[in-house]
Amino acid sequence: MTDASIKPSGPRRPGEAAFASLGHPCPDRDPCDSSPHTFPDGGTWRTEIPSVEGPEALATVLKEAEALDVPVHRISQGSGVWMLTDAEISEMAGACAERNVELCLFTGPRGTWDAGAGTRTPSGGAGLRARGHDALAGCVEDAVRATELGVRCLLVADEGVLYTLHRMRTRGVLPADTTLKVSALIGPVNPASYAVFERLGADSVNVPSDLTLEHLTEIRRVSRAPMDFYLEAPDDLGGYVRMYDAAELIRRGAPVYLKFGLSKAPAIYPYGAHLRDTTLDTARERVRRGRLALDLLARLGAGDGMSPPGSRLPGPLNRFPDEPGTSDEPGTSADAATSEGN
């Protein structure tokens, strides 16, 4: 029996009963802070295992998720489409389809790996953004190749790449049910910028894990685009461990993907066989972190509201108008989808 099998009487704050016995006051939740939004299936949260860098790591995650009874809605990879062979992509897409899990692959060249010196300066230059036409073209090539091999979720780290792929989706160059996910490495930190990413075509947006709970409430007042949030962030994203915030992250940030990252772990991008043992070990531990988070939610009586397994589409979202003479017709892209057909 796991902790998740315990049925609490209702949602509660951590330590609530103990504080009450001491006469120590606990602040009441303000209903105005709660997000009014959900996924189209009615759920308020989904799960994601990040940094799954190839077929072997994927098999490890799926096996561990089954052993620990951790539902997984999305699996994402960080090294990029270009670091995988066609056979590897097809194998990963097939394995995820068999388990009804969404597979998300990172697109193309990024500024931190190219010849530009700006990212090595104290200011960090343009960061991961795609430098020049050739880098943009590489991301486009990756997107077309991945979707032709069955991938239906693409991870991006550049606003121009995002808008280009969104326009390709509305025109049928990419499948209409392709979803576009914004990387935490360019994640917005205020409501206005979050809304801009939604309008550029984002179907989920990974915000930095140092945002406060109030920041999430502010974002939800202007946008319903699904949010991705590392409950535990890799060290290069701050190494934050916010397990005890999970229930409030759901209440304020819904609809939200809870991402089970891992701090104090070596960097593995771009992945290769020389990093095999580390990658498989950390893949297992990410799933275990997921089990810990699910158990905590259950103990607090806050585990309800998870989307059904296999749910992946975001529901209707706001987009910028397309170029003059064209339009994003309803039903032609993932932003207009309201049913869970996959």
ZANUKOL-486064 format. One record per residue (C-alpha): x, y, z; residue in one letter. Coordinates in nm, 2 decimals. Last residue first. Layout:
REM residues N
(atom (X; Y; Z); a),
...
***
This chain:
REM residues 342
(atom (-0.56; 1.13; -2.88); n),
(atom (-0.91; 1.26; -2.95); g),
(atom (-0.93; 1.48; -2.64); e),
(atom (-1.19; 1.73; -2.74); s),
(atom (-1.17; 2.11; -2.73); t),
(atom (-0.93; 2.18; -3.02); a),
(atom (-0.91; 2.54; -3.14); a),
(atom (-0.56; 2.60; -3.03); d),
(atom (-0.45; 2.26; -3.17); a),
(atom (-0.49; 2.39; -3.52); s),
(atom (-0.74; 2.39; -3.81); t),
(atom (-1.06; 2.37; -3.60); g),
(atom (-1.14; 2.74; -3.62); p),
(atom (-0.97; 2.91; -3.92); e),
(atom (-0.64; 3.09; -3.84); d),
(atom (-0.67; 3.36; -4.10); s),
(atom (-0.52; 3.48; -4.43); t),
(atom (-0.55; 3.79; -4.64); g),
(atom (-0.34; 4.01; -4.41); p),
(atom (-0.10; 3.80; -4.20); e),
(atom (-0.24; 3.60; -3.91); d),
(atom (-0.42; 3.75; -3.62); p),
(atom (-0.24; 3.69; -3.29); f),
(atom (-0.38; 3.39; -3.10); r),
(atom (-0.60; 3.33; -2.80); n),
(atom (-0.65; 2.97; -2.69); l),
(atom (-0.92; 2.71; -2.72); p),
(atom (-0.84; 2.37; -2.56); g),
(atom (-0.50; 2.24; -2.46); p),
(atom (-0.48; 1.90; -2.62); l),
(atom (-0.30; 1.61; -2.44); r),
(atom (-0.52; 1.37; -2.24); s),
(atom (-0.40; 1.01; -2.26); g),
(atom (-0.46; 0.93; -1.90); p),
(atom (-0.75; 1.13; -1.75); p),
(atom (-0.67; 1.48; -1.63); s),
(atom (-0.59; 1.51; -1.26); m),
(atom (-0.85; 1.69; -1.06); g),
(atom (-0.83; 1.51; -0.72); d),
(atom (-0.50; 1.47; -0.54); g),
(atom (-0.55; 1.76; -0.29); a),
(atom (-0.65; 1.56; 0.02); g),
(atom (-0.33; 1.66; 0.19); l),
(atom (-0.20; 1.30; 0.21); r),
(atom (-0.30; 1.25; -0.16); a),
(atom (-0.10; 1.55; -0.27); l),
(atom (0.20; 1.43; -0.08); l),
(atom (0.18; 1.08; -0.23); d),
(atom (0.16; 1.23; -0.58); l),
(atom (0.47; 1.44; -0.52); a),
(atom (0.67; 1.15; -0.38); l),
(atom (0.56; 0.93; -0.68); r),
(atom (0.68; 1.20; -0.92); g),
(atom (1.01; 1.22; -0.74); r),
(atom (1.04; 0.84; -0.80); r),
(atom (0.98; 0.91; -1.17); v),
(atom (1.26; 1.16; -1.18); r),
(atom (1.48; 0.91; -0.99); e),
(atom (1.44; 0.65; -1.27); r),
(atom (1.54; 0.90; -1.54); a),
(atom (1.83; 1.01; -1.33); t),
(atom (1.98; 0.66; -1.32); d),
(atom (1.91; 0.61; -1.69); l),
(atom (2.08; 0.94; -1.79); t),
(atom (2.38; 0.89; -1.56); t),
(atom (2.44; 0.54; -1.69); d),
(atom (2.42; 0.65; -2.06); r),
(atom (2.63; 0.97; -2.05); l),
(atom (2.90; 0.85; -2.29); h),
(atom (2.61; 0.70; -2.51); a),
(atom (2.51; 1.05; -2.61); g),
(atom (2.30; 1.33; -2.48); y),
(atom (2.34; 1.70; -2.56); p),
(atom (2.25; 1.78; -2.29); y),
(atom (2.31; 1.55; -1.99); i),
(atom (2.38; 1.80; -1.71); a),
(atom (2.48; 1.62; -1.38); p),
(atom (2.22; 1.59; -1.11); a),
(atom (2.20; 1.79; -0.79); k),
(atom (1.84; 1.89; -0.87); s),
(atom (1.59; 1.67; -1.05); l),
(atom (1.28; 1.74; -1.25); g),
(atom (0.93; 1.61; -1.20); f),
(atom (0.72; 1.85; -1.40); k),
(atom (0.36; 1.92; -1.29); l),
(atom (0.17; 2.03; -1.60); y),
(atom (-0.08; 2.30; -1.51); v),
(atom (-0.43; 2.41; -1.59); p),
(atom (-0.44; 2.54; -1.33); a),
(atom (-0.19; 2.78; -1.18); g),
(atom (-0.36; 2.89; -0.86); r),
(atom (-0.51; 2.57; -0.73); r),
(atom (-0.25; 2.35; -0.90); i),
(atom (0.05; 2.55; -0.77); l),
(atom (-0.12; 2.56; -0.43); e),
(atom (-0.14; 2.18; -0.41); a),
(atom (0.22; 2.14; -0.54); a),
(atom (0.37; 2.40; -0.30); d),
(atom (0.50; 2.13; -0.06); y),
(atom (0.71; 1.98; -0.34); m),
(atom (0.89; 2.31; -0.43); r),
(atom (1.25; 2.20; -0.47); v),
(atom (1.44; 2.47; -0.65); y),
(atom (1.77; 2.38; -0.83); g),
(atom (1.79; 2.72; -0.99); g),
(atom (1.73; 2.65; -1.36); l),
(atom (2.09; 2.52; -1.42); d),
(atom (2.04; 2.31; -1.11); d),
(atom (1.75; 2.12; -1.25); p),
(atom (1.41; 2.23; -1.10); a),
(atom (1.19; 2.03; -0.87); e),
(atom (0.82; 2.10; -0.89); l),
(atom (0.91; 2.22; -1.24); y),
(atom (0.61; 2.41; -1.38); f),
(atom (0.44; 2.39; -1.72); d),
(atom (0.14; 2.62; -1.76); m),
(atom (-0.16; 2.56; -1.99); p),
(atom (-0.28; 2.87; -2.17); a),
(atom (-0.57; 3.03; -1.97); r),
(atom (-0.43; 3.38; -1.99); s),
(atom (-0.48; 3.72; -1.83); v),
(atom (-0.60; 3.67; -1.47); r),
(atom (-0.41; 3.34; -1.47); r),
(atom (-0.08; 3.52; -1.50); i),
(atom (-0.15; 3.72; -1.19); e),
(atom (-0.25; 3.41; -0.99); t),
(atom (0.08; 3.25; -1.10); l),
(atom (0.28; 3.56; -0.98); h),
(atom (0.10; 3.53; -0.64); e),
(atom (0.23; 3.18; -0.60); l),
(atom (0.58; 3.31; -0.65); t),
(atom (0.79; 3.26; -0.96); l),
(atom (1.12; 3.09; -0.89); d),
(atom (1.03; 2.78; -1.10); s),
(atom (1.07; 2.97; -1.43); p),
(atom (0.75; 2.94; -1.64); v),
(atom (0.71; 2.66; -1.89); n),
(atom (0.44; 2.76; -2.14); v),
(atom (0.19; 2.52; -2.30); s),
(atom (0.00; 2.55; -2.62); d),
(atom (0.22; 2.83; -2.75); a),
(atom (0.11; 2.99; -3.08); g),
(atom (0.24; 3.35; -3.07); l),
(atom (-0.08; 3.46; -2.88); r),
(atom (0.00; 3.22; -2.60); e),
(atom (0.36; 3.35; -2.59); f),
(atom (0.23; 3.71; -2.57); v),
(atom (0.00; 3.62; -2.28); a),
(atom (0.29; 3.50; -2.08); y),
(atom (0.48; 3.82; -2.16); s),
(atom (0.19; 4.03; -2.03); a),
(atom (0.14; 3.82; -1.71); p),
(atom (0.51; 3.84; -1.60); n),
(atom (0.80; 3.60; -1.58); v),
(atom (0.80; 3.44; -1.92); p),
(atom (1.00; 3.12; -1.98); g),
(atom (1.30; 3.14; -2.21); i),
(atom (1.49; 2.86; -2.05); l),
(atom (1.17; 2.71; -1.92); a),
(atom (1.10; 2.60; -2.28); s),
(atom (0.78; 2.69; -2.46); v),
(atom (0.56; 2.40; -2.58); k),
(atom (0.39; 2.37; -2.92); l),
(atom (0.12; 2.11; -2.99); t),
(atom (0.07; 1.94; -3.32); t),
(atom (-0.30; 1.85; -3.37); d),
(atom (-0.32; 2.04; -3.71); a),
(atom (-0.03; 1.84; -3.85); p),
(atom (0.26; 2.06; -3.97); l),
(atom (0.26; 2.21; -4.32); v),
(atom (-0.12; 2.23; -4.28); g),
(atom (-0.14; 2.61; -4.31); r),
(atom (-0.24; 2.66; -3.94); t),
(atom (0.05; 2.44; -3.83); r),
(atom (0.31; 2.62; -4.04); m),
(atom (0.19; 2.95; -3.88); r),
(atom (0.24; 2.80; -3.54); h),
(atom (0.58; 2.67; -3.64); l),
(atom (0.69; 3.02; -3.75); t),
(atom (0.54; 3.18; -3.43); y),
(atom (0.73; 2.94; -3.21); l),
(atom (1.06; 2.97; -3.40); v),
(atom (1.04; 3.35; -3.38); g),
(atom (0.97; 3.34; -3.01); e),
(atom (1.27; 3.11; -2.94); d),
(atom (1.32; 2.82; -2.71); a),
(atom (1.09; 2.56; -2.86); v),
(atom (0.96; 2.21; -2.76); l),
(atom (0.75; 2.02; -3.02); l),
(atom (0.45; 1.79; -2.95); c),
(atom (0.29; 1.56; -3.21); r),
(atom (0.58; 1.32; -3.30); v),
(atom (0.48; 1.06; -3.56); g),
(atom (0.79; 1.04; -3.79); l),
(atom (0.66; 1.31; -4.02); e),
(atom (0.61; 1.52; -3.71); t),
(atom (0.97; 1.49; -3.62); a),
(atom (1.10; 1.57; -3.97); r),
(atom (0.89; 1.88; -4.02); v),
(atom (0.98; 2.01; -3.67); a),
(atom (1.35; 1.94; -3.71); d),
(atom (1.36; 2.11; -4.05); e),
(atom (1.19; 2.42; -3.90); v),
(atom (1.44; 2.42; -3.61); c),
(atom (1.73; 2.40; -3.86); g),
(atom (1.57; 2.68; -4.07); a),
(atom (1.57; 2.91; -3.76); l),
(atom (1.93; 2.83; -3.70); a),
(atom (2.02; 2.90; -4.06); d),
(atom (1.82; 3.23; -4.06); h),
(atom (2.02; 3.38; -3.78); g),
(atom (2.07; 3.29; -3.42); r),
(atom (1.80; 3.06; -3.27); a),
(atom (1.74; 3.17; -2.91); r),
(atom (1.91; 2.96; -2.63); l),
(atom (2.07; 3.26; -2.46); g),
(atom (2.07; 3.59; -2.66); a),
(atom (2.39; 3.71; -2.49); g),
(atom (2.46; 3.55; -2.15); g),
(atom (2.53; 3.88; -1.98); s),
(atom (2.86; 3.75; -1.84); p),
(atom (2.98; 3.65; -2.19); t),
(atom (2.97; 3.29; -2.31); r),
(atom (2.63; 3.32; -2.47); t),
(atom (2.75; 3.61; -2.68); g),
(atom (3.03; 3.41; -2.84); a),
(atom (2.82; 3.28; -3.13); g),
(atom (2.95; 2.95; -3.28); a),
(atom (2.64; 2.75; -3.19); d),
(atom (2.57; 2.55; -2.87); w),
(atom (2.42; 2.81; -2.64); t),
(atom (2.23; 2.97; -2.93); g),
(atom (2.02; 2.67; -3.01); r),
(atom (2.01; 2.44; -3.30); p),
(atom (1.68; 2.25; -3.36); g),
(atom (1.36; 2.16; -3.20); t),
(atom (1.31; 1.98; -2.86); f),
(atom (1.10; 1.67; -2.87); l),
(atom (0.77; 1.61; -2.69); c),
(atom (0.61; 1.27; -2.67); l),
(atom (0.25; 1.25; -2.54); e),
(atom (0.16; 0.93; -2.35); v),
(atom (-0.11; 0.68; -2.46); n),
(atom (0.11; 0.38; -2.37); r),
(atom (0.13; 0.24; -2.72); e),
(atom (0.16; 0.60; -2.86); a),
(atom (0.45; 0.66; -2.63); c),
(atom (0.63; 0.34; -2.75); a),
(atom (0.56; 0.42; -3.11); g),
(atom (0.69; 0.78; -3.09); a),
(atom (1.00; 0.66; -2.91); m),
(atom (1.07; 0.39; -3.16); e),
(atom (1.01; 0.63; -3.45); s),
(atom (1.24; 0.89; -3.31); i),
(atom (1.51; 0.63; -3.25); e),
(atom (1.48; 0.49; -3.61); a),
(atom (1.49; 0.84; -3.76); d),
(atom (1.81; 0.90; -3.57); t),
(atom (1.82; 1.14; -3.27); l),
(atom (2.04; 1.44; -3.18); m),
(atom (1.87; 1.65; -3.45); w),
(atom (1.54; 1.62; -3.27); v),
(atom (1.69; 1.80; -2.97); g),
(atom (1.89; 1.74; -2.65); s),
(atom (1.60; 1.82; -2.42); g),
(atom (1.34; 1.54; -2.44); q),
(atom (0.99; 1.55; -2.30); s),
(atom (0.75; 1.28; -2.17); i),
(atom (0.38; 1.38; -2.13); r),
(atom (0.07; 1.25; -1.95); h),
(atom (0.24; 1.01; -1.71); v),
(atom (0.05; 0.84; -1.43); p),
(atom (0.29; 0.72; -1.16); v),
(atom (0.21; 0.37; -1.03); d),
(atom (0.56; 0.30; -0.90); l),
(atom (0.62; -0.01; -1.11); a),
(atom (0.44; 0.13; -1.41); e),
(atom (0.62; 0.46; -1.39); a),
(atom (0.95; 0.27; -1.35); e),
(atom (0.89; 0.07; -1.67); k),
(atom (0.78; 0.38; -1.87); l),
(atom (1.08; 0.58; -1.75); v),
(atom (1.33; 0.31; -1.83); t),
(atom (1.18; 0.25; -2.17); a),
(atom (1.21; 0.63; -2.24); l),
(atom (1.57; 0.63; -2.12); a),
(atom (1.64; 0.34; -2.37); e),
(atom (1.46; 0.51; -2.65); p),
(atom (1.63; 0.85; -2.61); g),
(atom (1.69; 1.15; -2.39); e),
(atom (1.41; 1.16; -2.14); v),
(atom (1.50; 1.50; -1.99); s),
(atom (1.15; 1.58; -1.86); p),
(atom (0.88; 1.36; -1.70); i),
(atom (0.54; 1.54; -1.72); e),
(atom (0.22; 1.52; -1.52); t),
(atom (-0.12; 1.67; -1.57); r),
(atom (-0.33; 1.92; -1.37); w),
(atom (-0.67; 2.09; -1.35); t),
(atom (-0.88; 1.83; -1.52); g),
(atom (-1.21; 1.92; -1.69); g),
(atom (-1.13; 1.74; -2.02); d),
(atom (-1.08; 2.07; -2.19); p),
(atom (-0.80; 2.16; -1.94); f),
(atom (-0.91; 2.38; -1.66); t),
(atom (-0.94; 2.75; -1.58); h),
(atom (-1.09; 2.96; -1.30); p),
(atom (-0.76; 2.98; -1.12); s),
(atom (-0.79; 3.02; -0.75); s),
(atom (-0.66; 3.34; -0.59); d),
(atom (-1.01; 3.49; -0.55); c),
(atom (-1.10; 3.20; -0.32); p),
(atom (-0.85; 3.34; -0.06); d),
(atom (-0.71; 3.05; 0.14); r),
(atom (-0.72; 3.10; 0.51); d),
(atom (-0.39; 3.17; 0.69); p),
(atom (-0.31; 2.91; 0.96); c),
(atom (-0.32; 3.03; 1.33); p),
(atom (-0.11; 2.86; 1.60); h),
(atom (-0.34; 2.75; 1.88); g),
(atom (-0.10; 2.46; 1.95); l),
(atom (-0.36; 2.19; 1.87); s),
(atom (-0.45; 2.39; 1.56); a),
(atom (-0.09; 2.39; 1.44); f),
(atom (-0.08; 2.01; 1.46); a),
(atom (-0.40; 1.98; 1.27); a),
(atom (-0.29; 2.21; 0.99); e),
(atom (0.06; 2.07; 0.94); g),
(atom (0.04; 2.10; 0.56); p),
(atom (-0.28; 2.27; 0.46); r),
(atom (-0.59; 2.07; 0.41); r),
(atom (-0.80; 1.93; 0.13); p),
(atom (-1.07; 1.68; 0.24); g),
(atom (-1.14; 1.37; 0.45); s),
(atom (-0.81; 1.21; 0.36); p),
(atom (-0.82; 0.88; 0.17); k),
(atom (-0.49; 0.69; 0.21); i),
(atom (-0.41; 0.50; -0.11); s),
(atom (-0.15; 0.77; -0.21); a),
(atom (0.07; 0.67; 0.08); d),
(atom (0.13; 0.34; -0.09); t),
(atom (0.00; 0.00; 0.00); m),
***
